[in-house]
Amino acid sequence: MIELIGVTKRFGSETAVNDISLRVERGELCALVGTSGCGKSTTLRMINRLIEHSEGEIHLEGRQVREFDEQVLRRRIGYVIQSTGLFPHWTVARNIGLVPRLLKWPRAKVEARVEELMTLLDLPIAQFGGKYPHQLSGGQAQRVGVARALAADPDILLMDEPFGALDPITRESLQLELRELQSRLHKTIVFVTHDMDEALVLADRLVVMHGGRIVQQGTPLELLRDPADDFVASLLGGNDRGLKETTLLRVGERMLPLSPRLLPQARIHRNASLRQALAVMFREHADRLAVVDDNDMPVGELSLRRLVGARRDD
Ligand SMILES: Nc1ncnc2c1ncn2[C@@H]1O[C@H](COP(=O)(O)OP(=O)(O)OP(=O)(O)O)[C@@H](O)[C@H]1O
């Protein structure tokens, strides 16, 4: 668990982070969003003490970060940045094994861990282990960055625009991998991003910063439905907020039981998002869909009226 209490950071006369309080529970992914220069990266870097805070308290698992030896602290916290920070003259395998080696793990254990992580992140060791960072694509290099951050199995991961500068398809696949990893490994993650759609799909808790302050925090749905002010509303997409909500809700949450009426031809899986359902309706010129399970068996139906949240379906 990470807790910031009344934390302020000043650089000379400039206040970069102004009296923020924030709590990230164990296993939660917290996304920090806001316009450029609002203090997101500074907040992240105060947690692993790459930047020392000026006022307030930062706790990790109940202990102040200031009480930790800096090196010990940084080895306990995985840190991923957009530029990856890989050592260019080291192979991929050596880069990934950095922290375990610093922690003086036996050689065989380091090698086994590197191989395990490379498999986890879809970077087969036979193909990628001996490559150097400049021989990798952007997406592969970012996966190596994530593997390196996970190497010593830290409970906490700090990620600063880790998937920035990637094409949308690679980015989406890395987002899915991260979600999958998090659901399996229960890491506590603080994630900085400029991409609001990325924040909305990844975050358990969304924190909006503006001018060094936190202006609102809550679940993505809470913020989309009830933004604190015009700034938050426009950051979250203005009128597009409704559409963004449809990406967070599942068909199964809105469908109605099967009725005696004839089942529509067009189908959608119960775990698909409402946005996907809307797309199928649009494509098929249909205002009702059959909802199916993994075996393609109908389990309910979804009308456009239900999709948009109307209580009744007539
Ligand atoms: N080392 C530093 N010395 C002086 N000022 C700094 C330093 N680091 C950051 N700042 C200032 O602190 C403020 C917050 O910067 P920070 O990098 O945290 O913003 P950010 O929200 O991460 O921005 P971006 O989205 O553009 O990366 C900015 O005004 C920046 O100029």
The ligand as an SDF file (V2000), in Angstrom:
LIG
                    3D

 31 33  0  0  0  0  0  0  0  0999 V2000
   14.1380   19.0600  -11.7350 N   0  0  0  0  0  0  0  0  0  0  0  0
   13.2910   20.0790  -11.8770 C   0  0  0  0  0  0  0  0  0  0  0  0
   13.6660   21.3420  -11.6260 N   0  0  0  0  0  0  0  0  0  0  0  0
   12.8090   22.3630  -11.7430 C   0  0  0  0  0  0  0  0  0  0  0  0
   11.5100   22.2230  -12.0970 N   0  0  0  0  0  0  0  0  0  0  0  0
   11.0750   20.9980  -12.3520 C   0  0  0  0  0  0  0  0  0  0  0  0
   11.9280   19.8560  -12.2660 C   0  0  0  0  0  0  0  0  0  0  0  0
   11.1980   18.7570  -12.5750 N   0  0  0  0  0  0  0  0  0  0  0  0
    9.9530   19.1940  -12.8590 C   0  0  0  0  0  0  0  0  0  0  0  0
    9.8660   20.5430  -12.7230 N   0  0  0  0  0  0  0  0  0  0  0  0
    8.6540   21.3500  -12.9320 C   0  0  0  0  0  0  0  0  0  0  0  0
    7.6130   20.7910  -12.1480 O   0  0  0  0  0  0  0  0  0  0  0  0
    6.3710   20.8590  -12.8410 C   0  0  0  0  0  0  0  0  0  0  0  0
    5.7780   19.4520  -12.9070 C   0  0  0  0  0  0  0  0  0  0  0  0
    6.5670   18.6290  -13.7500 O   0  0  0  0  0  0  0  0  0  0  0  0
    6.2320   17.1110  -14.0370 P   0  0  0  0  0  0  0  0  0  0  0  0
    7.3220   16.5590  -14.9020 O   0  0  0  0  0  0  0  0  0  0  0  0
    5.9400   16.4380  -12.7750 O   0  0  0  0  0  0  0  0  0  0  0  0
    4.8950   17.2490  -14.8700 O   0  0  0  0  0  0  0  0  0  0  0  0
    4.0670   16.1570  -15.6680 P   0  0  0  0  0  0  0  0  0  0  0  0
    2.6590   16.3250  -15.2510 O   0  0  0  0  0  0  0  0  0  0  0  0
    4.6890   14.8340  -15.5060 O   0  0  0  0  0  0  0  0  0  0  0  0
    4.2600   16.6790  -17.1510 O   0  0  0  0  0  0  0  0  0  0  0  0
    4.3100   15.9030  -18.5480 P   0  0  0  0  0  0  0  0  0  0  0  0
    2.9370   15.3540  -18.7310 O   0  0  0  0  0  0  0  0  0  0  0  0
    4.6110   17.0050  -19.5230 O   0  0  0  0  0  0  0  0  0  0  0  0
    5.3730   14.8630  -18.4580 O   0  0  0  0  0  0  0  0  0  0  0  0
    6.6740   21.4670  -14.2050 C   0  0  0  0  0  0  0  0  0  0  0  0
    6.3160   22.8300  -14.1680 O   0  0  0  0  0  0  0  0  0  0  0  0
    8.1540   21.2980  -14.3630 C   0  0  0  0  0  0  0  0  0  0  0  0
    8.7040   22.3430  -15.1300 O   0  0  0  0  0  0  0  0  0  0  0  0
  1  2  1  0
  2  3  1  0
  2  7  2  0
  3  4  2  0
  4  5  1  0
  5  6  2  0
  6  7  1  0
  6 10  1  0
  7  8  1  0
  8  9  2  0
  9 10  1  0
 10 11  1  0
 11 12  1  0
 11 30  1  0
 12 13  1  0
 13 14  1  0
 13 28  1  0
 14 15  1  0
 15 16  1  0
 16 17  2  0
 16 18  1  0
 16 19  1  0
 19 20  1  0
 20 21  2  0
 20 22  1  0
 20 23  1  0
 23 24  1  0
 24 25  2  0
 24 26  1  0
 24 27  1  0
 28 29  1  0
 28 30  1  0
 30 31  1  0
M  END
$$$$
